[in-house]
Amino acid sequence: IAAFCAAATDESINAKNLADNAQVEEVAKQMSSRADALNALVAKAPGAVKADVTAISGAATEIADSLTADPTLANFNDVVAKFNTPEIEAASKNIDDFVAKNCKG
């Protein structure tokens, strides 16, 4: 769990540090970095959150690939809408709850 906690709390995977005025191309680069970090996190994820981390990692990879291929505001809006689902929200909440409970420090 320690390796997961260290990686899960690394700022490189936390989307909240995106600048509000970031252009789509910059967001695509940042999402690619986050997707890489999340893909690496899957291997460290404990069983309790492995499926959730896998779901978030897959979504991040798909978002990054889509934005890299088409760095337009219209595509950005489409991608955000596609992944704004109850399933992704639940997976994210499960990970956040697990980290809050198990990753003190």
PEHUTA-V806239 format. One record per residue. N is the residue number from 1. RES is the residue in three letters. SS is DSSP state (helix for helix, strand for strand, loop for the rest). OMEGA is omega in radians with two decimals (999 if undefined). D_CENTER is the distance of its C-alpha to the mean C-alpha in Angstrom with 2 decimals. Layout:
N RES SS OMEGA D_CENTER
N RES SS OMEGA D_CENTER
//
This chain:
1 ILE loop -3.09 18.81
2 ALA helix 3.14 19.40
3 ALA helix 3.09 17.42
4 PHE helix -3.11 14.37
5 CYS helix 3.13 14.91
6 ALA helix -3.13 15.39
7 ALA helix -3.08 12.22
8 ALA helix -3.13 10.09
9 THR loop 3.10 11.82
10 ASP loop -3.10 11.60
11 GLU helix -3.10 10.93
12 SER helix 3.12 9.45
13 ILE helix -3.09 5.91
14 ASN loop -3.07 6.73
15 ALA helix -3.05 6.70
16 LYS helix 3.11 10.08
17 ASN helix 3.00 11.90
18 LEU loop 3.09 11.98
19 ALA loop -3.12 15.66
20 ASP loop -3.07 16.90
21 ASN loop 3.13 19.18
22 ALA loop 3.10 16.97
23 GLN loop -3.06 18.28
24 VAL helix 3.13 16.41
25 GLU helix 3.10 17.15
26 GLU helix 3.09 15.72
27 VAL helix 3.12 12.49
28 ALA helix 3.11 12.51
29 LYS helix -3.14 13.15
30 GLN helix 3.12 10.47
31 MET helix 3.09 7.80
32 SER helix 3.10 9.78
33 SER helix 3.12 9.69
34 ARG helix 3.13 6.00
35 ALA helix 3.10 6.25
36 ASP helix 3.14 9.37
37 ALA helix 3.13 8.38
38 LEU helix 3.09 6.14
39 ASN helix 3.09 9.18
40 ALA helix -3.14 11.46
41 LEU helix -3.14 10.17
42 VAL helix -3.11 11.19
43 ALA helix -3.11 14.70
44 LYS helix -3.02 14.88
45 ALA loop 3.03 13.68
46 PRO loop -3.11 16.79
47 GLY helix -3.09 18.09
48 ALA helix -3.11 17.49
49 VAL helix -3.08 13.69
50 LYS helix 3.14 13.49
51 ALA helix 3.13 13.36
52 ASP helix 3.12 10.59
53 VAL helix 3.11 8.38
54 THR helix 3.13 9.81
55 ALA helix -3.14 9.13
56 ILE helix 3.12 5.37
57 SER helix 3.11 5.80
58 GLY helix 3.12 8.52
59 ALA helix 3.14 7.27
60 ALA helix 3.12 5.05
61 THR helix 3.13 8.34
62 GLU helix 3.09 10.49
63 ILE helix -3.13 9.42
64 ALA helix -3.14 9.99
65 ASP helix -3.13 13.13
66 SER helix -3.12 14.39
67 LEU helix 3.09 14.19
68 THR helix -3.13 15.75
69 ALA helix -3.08 18.42
70 ASP loop -3.07 19.16
71 PRO loop 3.11 18.24
72 THR loop 3.12 20.08
73 LEU helix 3.13 19.53
74 ALA helix 3.12 20.64
75 ASN helix 3.10 18.04
76 PHE helix 3.13 15.27
77 ASN helix 3.11 16.73
78 ASP helix -3.11 17.01
79 VAL helix 3.12 13.43
80 VAL helix 3.13 12.28
81 ALA helix -3.11 15.08
82 LYS helix -3.07 14.31
83 PHE helix 3.05 10.93
84 ASN loop -3.06 12.36
85 THR loop 3.07 13.76
86 PRO helix -3.12 15.04
87 GLU helix 3.13 13.52
88 ILE helix 3.09 9.85
89 GLU helix 3.14 11.04
90 ALA helix 3.12 12.95
91 ALA helix 3.12 10.39
92 SER helix 3.12 8.31
93 LYS helix 3.12 11.85
94 ASN helix 3.12 13.00
95 ILE helix 3.12 10.61
96 ASP helix 3.14 11.56
97 ASP helix 3.13 15.11
98 PHE helix -3.14 15.27
99 VAL helix -3.14 14.25
100 ALA helix -3.09 16.73
101 LYS helix -2.95 19.37
102 ASN helix -3.04 19.16
103 CYS loop 3.13 17.87
104 LYS loop 2.97 20.67
105 GLY loop 999 21.61
//
